[in-house]
Amino acid sequence: MKNLATKLILSGIFIIVLSGLEKILIFMSFRGQGVMDSHTLKNLTPSVIWNVTQSTKIFGVCILIIGIVFFMIKKPTCSRSV
């Protein structure tokens, strides 16, 4: 169970980082047009593309939370009396 939890936590972190990278790439694509703040960037970016980055971030957070929950769950142990 801990092995799965560790994989989910790492996957969640990776997906959140990927979301940030997507936003950086969008910012860099509009760099020559004088975009200096996030509000202008949201107005220039089509909503479908901006929603993809938001969905990626939300999915990453969900995977991260699931991994943390799995990590905290204790595996039941079988006690055998001889």
C-alpha positions as CSV (number, residue, x, y, z in Angstrom):
1,M,0.0,0.0,0.0
2,K,2.9,2.4,0.8
3,N,4.5,1.7,-2.6
4,L,1.3,2.6,-4.4
5,A,0.9,5.7,-2.2
6,T,4.4,6.8,-3.0
7,K,3.8,6.4,-6.7
8,L,0.6,8.4,-6.5
9,I,2.2,11.2,-4.6
10,L,5.1,11.5,-7.1
11,S,2.6,11.3,-10.0
12,G,0.5,14.1,-8.4
13,I,3.6,16.3,-7.9
14,F,4.7,15.6,-11.5
15,I,1.3,16.6,-12.9
16,I,1.1,19.8,-10.9
17,V,4.6,20.7,-12.2
18,L,3.4,19.9,-15.7
19,S,0.5,22.3,-15.2
20,G,2.9,25.1,-14.2
21,L,5.1,24.3,-17.2
22,E,2.0,24.6,-19.5
23,K,1.3,28.1,-18.0
24,I,4.9,29.2,-18.5
25,L,4.8,28.1,-22.1
26,I,1.6,30.0,-22.7
27,F,3.2,33.1,-21.1
28,M,6.3,32.7,-23.2
29,S,4.2,32.5,-26.4
30,F,2.6,35.9,-25.7
31,R,5.8,37.5,-24.4
32,G,6.4,39.7,-27.5
33,Q,2.9,41.1,-27.2
34,G,3.5,43.0,-24.0
35,V,1.8,40.6,-21.6
36,M,3.1,41.3,-18.1
37,D,0.3,40.1,-15.8
38,S,-1.9,37.0,-15.5
39,H,-5.2,38.9,-16.1
40,T,-4.1,40.1,-19.6
41,L,-2.7,36.6,-20.3
42,K,-6.1,35.0,-19.5
43,N,-7.8,37.5,-21.8
44,L,-5.5,36.7,-24.7
45,T,-5.5,32.9,-24.3
46,P,-8.5,31.0,-25.6
47,S,-10.6,29.6,-22.7
48,V,-10.2,26.0,-23.9
49,I,-6.4,26.2,-23.7
50,W,-6.6,27.9,-20.3
51,N,-9.0,25.3,-19.0
52,V,-6.6,22.5,-20.0
53,T,-4.0,23.9,-17.7
54,Q,-6.5,24.4,-14.9
55,S,-7.8,20.8,-15.3
56,T,-4.3,19.4,-15.3
57,K,-3.6,21.2,-12.0
58,I,-6.9,20.0,-10.4
59,F,-6.2,16.4,-11.5
60,G,-2.7,16.6,-10.1
61,V,-3.9,17.9,-6.7
62,C,-6.6,15.1,-6.6
63,I,-4.0,12.4,-7.3
64,L,-1.7,13.9,-4.7
65,I,-4.4,13.9,-2.1
66,I,-5.4,10.3,-2.9
67,G,-1.7,9.3,-2.5
68,I,-1.5,11.1,0.9
69,V,-4.7,9.3,2.1
70,F,-3.3,5.9,0.9
71,F,-0.1,6.7,2.7
72,M,-1.8,7.4,6.0
73,I,-4.1,4.3,5.9
74,K,-2.7,1.6,8.0
75,K,-2.8,-1.9,6.5
76,P,-4.8,-4.2,8.8
77,T,-2.6,-6.9,10.3
78,C,-3.8,-10.4,11.0
79,S,-3.1,-11.6,14.5
80,R,-2.9,-15.3,14.8
81,S,-3.0,-17.0,18.2
82,V,-1.2,-20.3,18.5
